Amino acid sequence: MSTKRELIEPHKGDKRYVRRDSHGRFVESDDVSRSLSMDRRIKAKHKAKHGQGDRGD
């Protein structure tokens, strides 16, 4: 099972969605603007659970 995406801002103007493992280390990181633009471009065939927006298909 994967964890929910968490929104972080390491420094001003750089927002990212990250996933952490059970030890709190980063497993996956995506830039917010790139993630949101891909979400708009691709229509998902399946619904994703809350916090799992990048896992639609």
N, C-alpha and C positions, 0 to 999 in steps of 0.2 A: 504494500500500500504506500502511495506517495503522500507526502505532507502537503498542506495548503501552501499556495504561493503567498509570500509575505512581501509587502512593499517597503523598500528601504531607500534612503537617500544618503549615500556615503559622503557626498559633498554637494553643496548647493548647485542645483541644475542637473544633477545626475540621479534620476530615479530609476530603480530597478526592481523587477520581480525576482525573488530568490526562493529556492526550496532548500531546506536544511535536512540533514540526516539525524539519526537518533542522538548523536553526540553534539549537535548544534553547528556542525560544519556545513558550509555551502556545498550543495550538490549540483545545482543548476542556477544560472543567472541569465536574465533577459532584460534588455533595455526597454523601458516602458513604451516609448514612441514606436519602436519597431514591433513590439508585441501587439499594441493596439491597432496598428496599420494592417498587420497580418490577419487579425481577428475580423476586421472589416472586409478584407479582400476575399476571404474564404468562407463560404456558407457551410456551417456544420450540419451533418446529417443526424447526429445524436446529441442529446443534451448532456452537459457535464454538471457535476455536482458543484455547489457553491465553493468558491476558492480554487477550482480546478479549471479555470476558463480556457487554458491552452490545451486541454485534453478532450476537446469536443469530438474529434474523429479518430 
